[in-house]
Each structure stands twice: as structure tokens, then as C-alpha cells.
Amino acid sequence: MTYVVTESCIDFRDTSCVVVCPVQAFRLGEKMVYIDPDICIDCNACISECPVDAIFPDHELSGEELKWISINKIQSKLYPIIKFKIN
């Protein structure tokens, strides 16, 4: 299992979730943040910090939301690690 950032994060880019991540699994994209599934340790710390309820365990996604699993996997390899709050 891993956590996934979904559509609610688009154009929001709040990074409150980033500062609580103990393994630096977040990546800063052009329009949102992504979670690298190879780094995420499923600690659950980021979920309560997300102000737009955009982060979910991958096994809780269904239907159209399932695309966010691959989006996070692909996009997290393209963007740099983010460690600090920027908003």
C-alpha cells in the first residue's frame, strides 16, 4: 500500500503534508505535489495535514480515482523532492 495525492490538490499546492513526511516522499510538480510510491512508508502522517483532503491510501481509490496511482508513480519520478512548506 502507498498513499496517493489526487485531483483536489491541482492548483492548490499547499505543502503542509510535506513537512510531516518522515521519508521525504513528496515531489513538487508544476500544479500539485505527488507522492513517490517507492519511498512512501504508509505512515499516515500526511492525511490529516492535507487541507483539501487530496491524499488517500491507494486501496481506497475506485473508478476514475484509480488513475491517480499511476499519475503519482510517473510524476514523482520527474520532479524534485520537497522538504519544506512553501505556502
C-alpha positions, 0 to 999 in steps of 0.5 A: 500500500502507498498513499496517493495525492489526487485531483483536489490538490491541482492548483492548490499546492499547499505543502503542509503534508510535506513537512510531516513526511518522515521519508521525504516522499513528496515531489513538487510538480508544476500544479500539485505535489505527488507522492513517490510510491517507492519511498512512501512508508504508509505512515499516515502522517500526511492525511490529516495535514492535507487541507483539501483532503487530496491524499488517500491510501491507494486501496481506497481509490475506485473508478476514475480515482484509480488513475491517480496511482499511476499519475503519482508513480510517473510524476514523482519520478520527474520532479524534485523532492520537497522538504519544506512548506512553501505556502 
